[in-house]
Amino acid sequence: MSTTIISTLEDALSQNEFACRLLPILCQTTGLSSSGYPYLQRPAWEEFRDSIPHILSMGERTFAACAAVRDALPEEESAEKENILRACKVVDQIVGTAAITAPPGLWLARHLLGCYKSLGILDRLLQGQAIYPENCSVTIARVEKKLCADELNTDFLFFLSLGFVEQYDESYRIAGHPRVRRIFESILPQPQSPDPARSWLRLFQGKELETSEKEELLEIGFGVGTREGDQQSHWLPTLFEIELGFRLVPLVIAMRAAGLSEQIQQGQELTATELSKASPVCATGALEILTAAGWCERNGDSYKVTRLGERGLTKGPGPFGIIHTYHPYMTQAAELLLDGSDSVWVERGENVAASQDANRGTFERANNALDLFTKNTDFHLGVFIEHAIGKGEATRQRYERCGDKEIQYVGADLEDAAIDAALEEQTAGHLPPDMLFVRRADIGKPALLLEAMSKAGIDPRGAVMVVGNGFHEIRNQTDESMKQVFKGYCDAGILLLFTEENALAIDDIRQTAWNTYHAAFKYVHEKSGQGLRPALPRAGVRLGRGLRAAWSECAEGGGYFRADTYCERTRTIYPYPPKNGINPSISVNHFFVPMTLAKTLGICDPS
């Protein structure tokens, strides 16, 4: 790049040290994807990832640094200027992603680190000891107790994905970065009040709080502090960021539940009295958390929503809520290590709204694929099933497009809370009036759904079943048992359109840092015995456990044909093309047709 434009920018930004540090990254040559989207080349991405802090409050600061660079560019057009503008756009996207992906992982990290501090295991790591999950004991009340190896290994794989530990064959040791040592030395035991979301919600709903609730919110809201400096040599979070993420997640969930954030916009003024007339002091604590996170900035007696705040408050509740649903596992982290996980279960009631937020776009893509399929083939849609129904978002969209004159709708779920939520949507007119609802329908047991449909006189042959992130919820699945599940639906003649988060290797998670929230998503699902899988077969995994058989392998093993034309994947996780050509996507919309039907429709080789 021309030294003239660089020196011009350096002079203009001489009083903005942070922007000057970002400038050499922005000046490196960007790449263009096959779709025409710019990206940072690997050296620039890795330098940005490791040296430019960009989560929470540093995200808003990085936004400002990019804006300062853009403002300092010369007016005349040039290739160098266009390159820098492309790089700024990419950095803005990375920061916007990190606003959503970092807090859930930080929330989990605070819980787990506090638990392991209480058990004395962090101190053992600090002393240089290796932790072997198969043979790890702690002393409680002078009694030695062996920890559950599976639970401990799952926790340490999460620590591994965040860079807190390193793996040595069958053991784990503390990572060498000094920031990890500071975290392990300074973290306090697990908080006594680990889930303030309900107290925040009661505050925002105008309910009278107990004295203990007020004290809890005041302690959480005030004294958050600020990040120590803006220098870093690794993307590891600071202790401050871990503590702040722990406070931020339940607050954001409560604000959405209270209807305070869905339509929020940059520049909007928030005041404590607007959030709570009964207890504006506690509400000020909420605004202080948002300010510490860079989501608001003080403006006299009010707080103005920042660009990062608009992004986080509108897009964050879905991913935040999915992870936060697993707080029973986190509040009982020590008990799980000591006694195993049989007594803990996530109820779908709290997950329904979060899943609705997270899956709305994927259901739209699935319905678009179904429309294209019916247009391109002789297939006629007569029965539409939504399993793991939640509030019925996939059905709502299909009903809005097609009505119910020629389609019989079926909704199924294992949890009563989900069916109850769908019935409320039906009462509100959002779902078909004659829709069949099937309760206690375990998606891992096709016979339960098929029997209910048979009793209602509904033929499953040629039915379309849409599932949003539901198959991974089948507990304790194996590759073979998953093939049998698919076989049950395939033998009944049901087309499967399902969305699943792509199982990522820890190698990928560590390389891409905050560019996904998969470290958190992977952890909570493994902790609860659920089975994430890659979309397509994946080999060559170095760290952690190997990956399960891919969804494509299981479905094809059950008799399905993968209709690639109608499958769609979301953005890829690496922001540059990896040398090995493997760049997994965040999630995939799968489209599987029973092989016999696929041959009849002429979409596969009849041989």
C-alpha positions in Angstrom: 0.0 0.0 0.0 1.1 3.5 -0.7 3.3 5.0 2.1 1.7 8.4 1.3 -1.8 7.4 2.4 -0.5 5.6 5.5 1.6 8.6 6.6 -1.4 10.9 5.9 -3.6 8.7 8.1 -0.9 8.4 10.8 -0.6 12.2 11.0 -4.4 12.7 11.1 -4.8 10.0 13.9 -1.7 10.9 15.9 -3.9 11.8 19.0 -5.8 8.5 18.7 -3.5 5.8 19.9 -6.0 3.0 19.6 -6.9 3.9 16.0 -3.2 4.1 15.2 -2.8 0.5 16.5 -5.7 -0.6 14.3 -4.4 1.2 11.2 -1.7 -1.3 10.1 -4.3 -4.1 10.1 -6.8 -2.0 8.0 -4.0 -1.2 5.5 -3.3 -4.9 4.7 -4.8 -6.1 1.5 -8.3 -7.5 1.9 -9.7 -10.4 0.0 -13.0 -10.8 -1.8 -15.1 -14.0 -1.5 -16.6 -15.7 -4.5 -19.9 -13.9 -3.6 -18.1 -10.5 -3.6 -17.9 -10.1 0.2 -14.6 -8.6 1.6 -12.6 -10.4 4.3 -9.4 -9.9 6.1 -6.6 -12.2 5.0 -5.4 -14.6 7.6 -2.4 -12.6 8.9 -4.5 -9.5 9.3 -7.4 -11.4 10.9 -5.1 -13.1 13.4 -3.3 -9.9 14.3 -6.7 -8.2 14.9 -8.0 -11.2 16.9 -5.1 -11.3 19.2 -3.9 -7.7 19.5 -7.1 -5.6 19.3 -9.6 -6.1 22.2 -13.1 -6.0 20.7 -15.6 -7.5 23.1 -18.0 -5.6 25.4 -16.8 -2.0 25.9 -13.9 -2.5 23.6 -16.3 -3.3 20.8 -17.7 0.2 20.9 -14.2 1.6 21.1 -13.2 -0.4 18.0 -16.3 0.9 16.2 -15.1 4.4 17.0 -11.5 3.7 15.9 -12.8 2.5 12.5 -15.0 5.6 12.2 -12.0 7.8 12.9 -9.9 6.0 10.2 -12.8 6.5 7.7 -13.1 10.2 8.6 -9.4 10.7 8.1 -9.3 9.2 4.6 -8.5 11.6 1.8 -11.4 12.8 -0.4 -10.0 11.5 -3.6 -10.8 8.0 -4.6 -8.0 5.4 -4.9 -7.6 1.6 -4.7 -5.9 2.1 -1.3 -8.8 4.0 0.1 -11.3 1.4 -1.2 -9.2 -1.3 0.5 -9.2 0.4 3.8 -13.0 1.0 3.6 -13.5 -2.7 2.9 -11.3 -3.6 5.9 -13.3 -1.2 8.1 -16.5 -2.9 7.0 -15.1 -6.3 7.9 -13.9 -5.1 11.3 -17.3 -3.6 12.1 -18.9 -7.0 11.2 -16.5 -8.8 13.5 -17.2 -6.5 16.4 -21.0 -6.8 15.8 -20.7 -10.5 15.9 -18.6 -10.5 19.1 -21.3 -8.4 20.9 -23.6 -11.4 20.6 -21.2 -14.3 20.9 -18.9 -13.3 23.8 -21.3 -12.7 26.7 -22.8 -16.2 26.8 -19.4 -17.8 27.0 -18.3 -15.3 29.7 -21.4 -16.0 31.7 -20.6 -19.7 31.6 -17.0 -19.1 32.4 -17.8 -17.2 35.5 -20.0 -20.0 36.9 -17.4 -22.7 36.1 -14.4 -20.8 37.3 -16.1 -20.0 40.6 -17.1 -23.6 41.0 -13.5 -24.9 40.4 -12.2 -22.2 42.7 -14.5 -23.4 45.5 -13.3 -27.0 44.9 -9.6 -26.0 45.0 -8.9 -27.2 41.5 -7.8 -23.8 40.2 -5.3 -23.6 42.9 -3.9 -27.0 42.0 -3.6 -25.9 38.4 -1.8 -22.7 39.6 0.7 -24.9 41.4 1.5 -26.7 38.1 -0.5 -29.8 38.7 -2.1 -31.8 35.9 -5.7 -32.7 36.2 -6.7 -36.1 35.0 -10.5 -36.3 34.7 -10.5 -40.1 35.1 -8.8 -39.9 38.5 -9.5 -36.5 40.1 -10.6 -36.2 43.7 -11.4 -33.4 46.1 -11.7 -33.3 49.9 -15.0 -32.0 51.3 -15.6 -31.9 55.0 -12.4 -34.0 55.4 -13.9 -36.7 53.2 -12.2 -37.5 49.9 -14.6 -37.6 47.0 -13.9 -38.7 43.5 -15.3 -36.4 40.8 -17.4 -37.6 37.9 -15.0 -38.0 35.0 -17.5 -37.2 32.2 -18.6 -34.0 33.9 -15.1 -32.8 34.6 -13.9 -33.6 31.1 -16.8 -31.7 29.6 -16.0 -28.7 31.8 -12.3 -28.8 30.9 -13.1 -29.1 27.2 -14.9 -25.8 27.6 -11.9 -24.3 29.4 -9.8 -25.6 26.5 -12.0 -23.9 23.9 -11.5 -20.6 25.7 -7.7 -21.0 26.0 -7.7 -21.4 29.8 -6.0 -24.8 29.8 -4.0 -27.0 27.4 -4.5 -30.6 26.8 -1.7 -33.2 27.4 -2.9 -36.7 26.3 -5.4 -37.6 29.1 -4.8 -34.6 31.3 -5.1 -30.8 31.4 -2.7 -28.1 32.6 -3.0 -24.3 33.0 -2.3 -22.4 29.9 0.9 -20.4 29.8 -0.5 -16.9 29.2 -0.2 -14.6 32.3 -3.8 -13.5 31.9 -5.0 -17.0 32.7 -2.9 -17.0 35.9 -4.4 -13.7 37.0 -7.9 -15.0 36.4 -7.3 -18.2 38.3 -5.7 -16.3 41.2 -8.3 -13.6 41.5 -11.7 -15.2 40.6 -14.0 -15.6 43.6 -16.0 -18.7 44.4 -19.3 -19.1 42.7 -21.8 -16.3 43.6 -24.5 -17.1 46.0 -27.2 -15.5 43.8 -26.3 -16.9 40.4 -29.5 -16.0 38.5 -30.7 -12.4 38.9 -32.8 -12.5 35.7 -36.0 -13.0 37.6 -35.3 -10.1 40.0 -34.5 -7.8 37.0 -37.7 -8.8 35.3 -39.8 -8.1 38.4 -38.1 -4.7 38.7 -38.9 -3.9 35.1 -42.5 -5.1 35.5 -43.1 -2.7 38.3 -43.5 -5.4 41.0 -42.5 -4.7 44.6 -39.1 -6.2 45.3 -38.1 -7.9 48.5 -35.3 -6.2 50.4 -33.0 -9.1 49.5 -33.8 -8.7 45.8 -32.9 -5.0 45.9 -29.7 -5.7 47.7 -28.9 -8.3 45.1 -29.5 -6.0 42.1 -27.6 -3.1 43.8 -24.6 -5.3 44.4 -24.7 -6.6 40.8 -25.3 -3.2 39.2 -22.8 -1.0 40.9 -19.1 -1.3 41.2 -18.7 -3.1 37.9 -15.5 -1.2 37.2 -13.7 -0.8 33.9 -11.3 -2.8 31.8 -7.6 -2.4 32.8 -5.9 -0.9 29.7 -6.4 -1.7 26.0 -3.3 -3.8 25.4 -3.4 -7.5 24.7 -1.4 -10.3 23.0 -4.1 -12.9 23.0 -7.9 -12.9 22.6 -8.3 -14.3 26.1 -10.9 -12.4 28.1 -9.9 -10.4 31.2 -11.3 -11.0 34.6 -13.3 -7.8 34.3 -14.9 -9.0 31.1 -15.8 -12.3 32.6 -17.5 -10.6 35.6 -19.3 -8.1 33.3 -20.5 -10.8 30.9 -21.9 -12.6 34.0 -24.0 -9.5 34.9 -25.0 -8.6 31.3 -26.6 -11.8 30.1 -29.5 -12.1 32.7 -30.1 -8.3 32.4 -30.5 -8.4 28.7 -32.8 -11.4 28.9 -35.0 -9.6 31.5 -35.2 -6.5 29.4 -36.4 -8.5 26.4 -39.0 -10.4 28.6 -40.3 -7.0 29.9 -40.6 -5.7 26.3 -38.0 -3.0 26.8 -35.5 -3.8 24.0 -37.1 -5.3 20.9 -37.4 -2.0 19.0 -34.6 -0.1 20.7 -32.4 2.1 18.5 -29.0 3.8 18.5 -29.2 7.2 20.1 -32.4 6.3 22.1 -32.3 7.8 25.6 -33.0 5.5 28.6 -33.6 6.8 32.1 -33.8 4.9 35.4 -37.3 6.1 36.1 -38.5 4.9 32.8 -37.2 1.4 33.6 -38.6 1.4 37.1 -40.6 4.1 38.8 -40.7 2.0 42.0 -36.9 1.5 42.3 -35.0 3.9 40.0 -31.8 3.3 42.0 -31.8 -0.4 41.1 -32.6 0.5 37.5 -29.6 2.9 37.5 -27.6 -0.2 38.3 -28.9 -1.8 35.1 -27.9 1.2 33.1 -24.4 1.1 34.7 -24.0 -2.5 33.5 -25.0 -1.5 30.0 -22.6 1.4 30.1 -19.7 -0.7 31.3 -20.4 -3.0 28.4 -20.3 -0.2 25.9 -24.0 -0.6 25.1 -24.9 2.8 26.6 -23.1 6.0 27.4 -24.0 8.5 30.1 -25.7 11.7 28.9 -26.5 13.8 31.9 -29.2 12.1 33.9 -30.0 9.7 31.0 -28.1 7.0 29.1 -27.9 6.9 25.4 -27.9 3.6 23.5 -24.8 3.2 21.4 -24.4 1.4 18.1 -23.1 -1.6 19.9 -26.0 -1.4 22.3 -28.6 -1.4 19.6 -27.0 -4.5 18.1 -26.7 -6.3 21.5 -30.2 -5.5 22.8 -32.0 -6.4 19.6 -30.0 -9.5 18.5 -28.6 -10.8 21.8 -31.7 -12.1 23.6 -32.1 -15.2 21.4 -28.5 -16.6 21.8 -28.3 -15.3 25.4 -31.5 -17.0 26.3 -30.6 -20.3 24.9 -27.5 -20.5 27.0 -29.1 -19.0 30.1 -31.8 -21.7 30.0 -29.1 -24.1 31.3 -28.6 -22.1 34.5 -29.8 -25.2 36.6 -26.7 -27.0 35.4 -24.5 -24.0 36.3 -26.0 -23.4 39.8 -25.4 -27.1 40.6 -22.0 -27.3 38.9 -20.4 -28.7 42.0 -23.1 -31.2 42.6 -22.8 -32.4 39.0 -19.2 -33.0 39.5 -19.8 -34.9 42.8 -22.9 -36.8 41.9 -23.5 -36.8 38.2 -26.2 -35.2 36.0 -29.2 -37.5 36.4 -31.1 -35.1 38.7 -30.8 -32.0 36.5 -33.0 -31.2 33.5 -33.7 -28.1 31.4 -37.4 -27.3 31.1 -38.4 -26.1 27.7 -40.6 -23.4 29.1 -37.8 -20.9 29.5 -36.3 -22.0 26.2 -39.4 -21.4 24.0 -39.1 -17.7 23.6 -35.3 -17.8 23.1 -35.7 -20.5 20.4 -38.4 -18.5 18.7 -36.0 -15.5 18.5 -33.1 -17.6 17.3 -34.9 -19.8 14.8 -37.2 -17.2 13.0 -34.8 -16.6 10.1 -33.9 -20.3 9.7 -37.6 -21.3 9.5 -38.1 -18.7 6.8 -35.2 -20.2 4.8 -36.7 -23.7 5.3 -40.1 -22.6 4.1 -38.5 -20.9 1.1 -36.7 -24.1 0.2 -40.0 -26.0 0.5 -41.7 -23.6 -1.8 -38.9 -24.0 -4.4 -39.1 -27.8 -4.0 -42.8 -27.9 -4.8 -42.3 -25.5 -7.7 -39.5 -27.6 -9.2 -41.0 -31.1 -8.7 -44.4 -32.8 -8.8 -44.5 -32.9 -5.0 -47.8 -31.8 -3.4 -47.8 -30.5 0.2 -50.7 -32.0 2.1 -49.4 -32.4 5.7 -47.1 -30.0 7.5 -45.6 -31.2 10.8 -43.5 -29.0 13.1 -41.7 -31.0 15.8 -40.0 -29.5 18.8 -42.6 -26.9 18.1 -41.8 -24.1 20.6 -44.3 -21.4 19.8 -44.9 -22.8 16.3 -42.9 -20.3 14.3 -42.4 -22.6 11.3 -46.1 -23.4 11.2 -47.0 -19.7 11.5 -45.0 -18.9 8.5 -46.4 -21.7 6.4 -50.0 -20.9 7.5 -49.4 -17.3 6.5 -48.3 -18.4 3.0 -50.7 -21.2 2.3 -53.6 -21.0 4.7 -55.2 -24.3 5.8 -57.6 -25.2 3.0 -55.4 -28.0 1.5 -52.9 -28.6 4.4 -53.3 -30.5 7.6 -51.1 -29.1 10.3 -49.5 -31.1 13.1 -47.4 -29.8 16.0 -45.5 -32.0 18.4 -43.2 -31.5 21.4 -41.9 -33.4 24.4 -42.6 -30.6 26.8 -46.0 -29.4 27.8 -44.8 -25.8 28.1 -44.0 -25.7 24.4 -47.5 -27.1 23.4 -49.1 -24.6 25.8 -47.2 -21.8 24.1 -48.3 -23.0 20.7 -51.9 -23.2 21.9 -51.7 -19.6 23.0 -50.5 -18.7 19.5 -53.4 -20.6 18.0 -55.9 -18.7 20.2 -54.3 -15.5 19.0 -55.0 -16.5 15.4 -51.4 -17.1 14.5 -51.7 -20.9 14.0 -54.4 -22.9 12.1 -57.6 -23.5 14.1 -57.8 -27.2 13.3 -54.1 -28.0 14.0 -53.4 -31.3 15.7 -51.2 -31.0 18.8 -49.2 -34.0 20.1 -48.0 -33.8 23.7 -45.2 -35.8 25.2 -43.8 -36.6 21.7 -40.1 -37.4 22.1 -38.6 -36.6 18.7 -36.2 -39.5 19.3 -39.2 -41.9 19.2 -41.0 -41.5 15.9 -43.7 -44.0 16.8 -45.2 -41.5 19.3 -45.9 -39.0 16.6 -47.0 -41.6 14.1 -49.4 -43.2 16.5 -51.1 -39.9 17.2 -51.4 -39.1 13.5 -52.8 -42.5 12.8 -55.5 -42.0 15.5 -56.4 -38.7 13.9 -56.6 -40.3 10.5 -53.6 -38.4 9.1 -51.5 -40.3 6.6 -47.8 -39.5 7.2 -46.7 -40.6 3.6 -45.5 -37.5 1.8 -45.8 -35.3 4.9 -43.2 -32.6 5.5 -41.7 -32.3 9.0 -39.8 -29.1 9.9 -37.6 -29.1 13.0 -35.6 -26.2 14.3 -32.6 -27.4 16.3 -34.5 -30.3 17.8 -32.7 -33.5 16.8 -29.7 -32.6 18.9 -31.9 -32.6 21.9 -32.2 -36.4 21.8 -30.4 -37.4 25.0 -27.5 -39.8 25.1 -27.7 -40.6 21.4 -25.2 -42.8 19.5 -24.5 -42.8 15.8 -26.4 -46.0 15.3 -29.4 -44.9 17.5 -29.6 -41.7 15.5 -29.7 -43.6 12.2 -32.6 -45.6 13.6 -34.5 -42.4 14.5 -34.2 -41.2 10.9 -35.2 -44.7 9.7 -38.4 -44.4 11.6 -39.4 -41.2 10.0 -38.1 -42.3 6.6 -40.1 -45.6 6.6 -43.2 -43.6 7.3 -42.6 -41.5 4.2 -41.9 -38.2 5.9 -39.7 -35.5 4.3 -37.4 -33.9 6.8 -36.4 -30.2 6.8 -34.4 -29.5 9.8 -32.0 -26.9 11.0 -29.0 -27.8 13.2 -26.1 -25.8 14.6 -23.0 -27.3 13.2 -20.8 -29.1 15.7 -17.4 -27.5 15.5 -14.0 -28.9 16.6 -12.2 -27.2 19.4 -9.5 -26.5 16.9 -11.9 -24.3 15.0 -13.3 -22.6 18.0 -9.9 -21.5 19.3 -8.8 -20.3 15.9 -12.0 -18.2 15.3 -12.3 -16.9 18.9 -15.3 -14.7 19.3 -16.5 -15.1 15.7 -19.0 -17.7 16.9 -20.7 -18.5 20.3 -20.2 -22.2 19.6 -18.0 -22.7 22.6 -21.0 -21.9 24.9 -23.5 -23.7 22.7 -21.4 -26.8 22.5 -20.8 -26.8 26.2 -24.4 -26.6 27.4 -25.6 -29.2 25.1 -22.8 -31.7 25.9 -23.4 -31.0 29.6 -27.1 -31.9 29.3 -26.4 -35.1 27.3 -27.5 -33.7 23.9 -25.8 -34.5 20.7 -24.4 -31.9 18.3 -23.1 -33.2 15.0 -21.3 -31.7 12.0 -23.4 -31.2 8.9 -21.0 -33.3 6.8 -18.3 -35.8 7.7 -15.3 -34.2 9.3 -11.8 -35.7 10.0 -8.5 -34.4 11.2 -9.6 -33.0 14.6 -6.7 -32.4 16.9 -7.9 -31.1 20.2 -10.6 -32.5 22.5 -12.8 -35.4 21.5 -13.5 -36.5 18.0 -16.8 -35.4 16.4 -19.9 -37.6 16.1 -21.1 -39.0 12.7 -22.5 -36.2 10.6 -26.2 -35.5 10.2 -25.9 -36.4 6.5 -24.4 -39.8 7.5 -27.1 -40.6 10.0 -30.0 -39.5 7.7 -28.6 -41.4 4.7 -28.0 -44.4 6.9 -31.7 -44.2 7.8 -32.8 -44.3 4.1 -32.9 -40.6 3.2 -31.5 -38.8 0.1 -29.9 -35.4 0.8 -31.3 -32.9 -1.6 -28.3 -30.6 -1.8 -30.1 -28.1 -4.0 -32.5 -27.2 -1.3 -30.0 -27.3 1.6 -28.7 -24.0 2.8 -25.9 -23.0 5.2 -25.4 -19.8 7.1 -22.1 -17.9 7.3 -18.9 -19.7 7.6 -16.9 -19.4 10.9 -13.5 -18.6 9.5 -13.4 -15.0 8.2 -10.8 -16.0 5.6 -10.4 -19.1 3.4 -8.5 -21.8 5.4 -5.6 -23.5 3.6 -7.2 -27.0 4.0 -10.4 -25.7 2.4 -12.6 -26.7 5.4 -14.7 -23.7 6.6 -17.7 -25.0 8.5 -20.8 -22.9 8.7 -22.6 -21.8 11.9 -25.6 -23.9 11.0 -27.2 -25.7 8.1 -30.8 -26.1 6.9 -31.0 -29.7 5.8 -33.4 -31.1 3.3 -33.9 -34.9 3.2 -36.3 -36.8 1.1 -37.0 -40.6 1.5 -35.0 -42.3 -1.2 -38.0 -44.0 -2.8 -39.8 -40.7 -3.1 -36.6 -39.0 -4.4 -36.4 -41.5 -7.2 -40.1 -41.1 -8.0 -39.6 -37.3 -8.3 -36.5 -37.7 -10.4 -34.2 -35.7 -8.1 -31.7 -38.5 -7.7 -30.1 -41.3 -9.7 -32.7 -44.0 -10.0 -30.0 -46.7 -9.8 
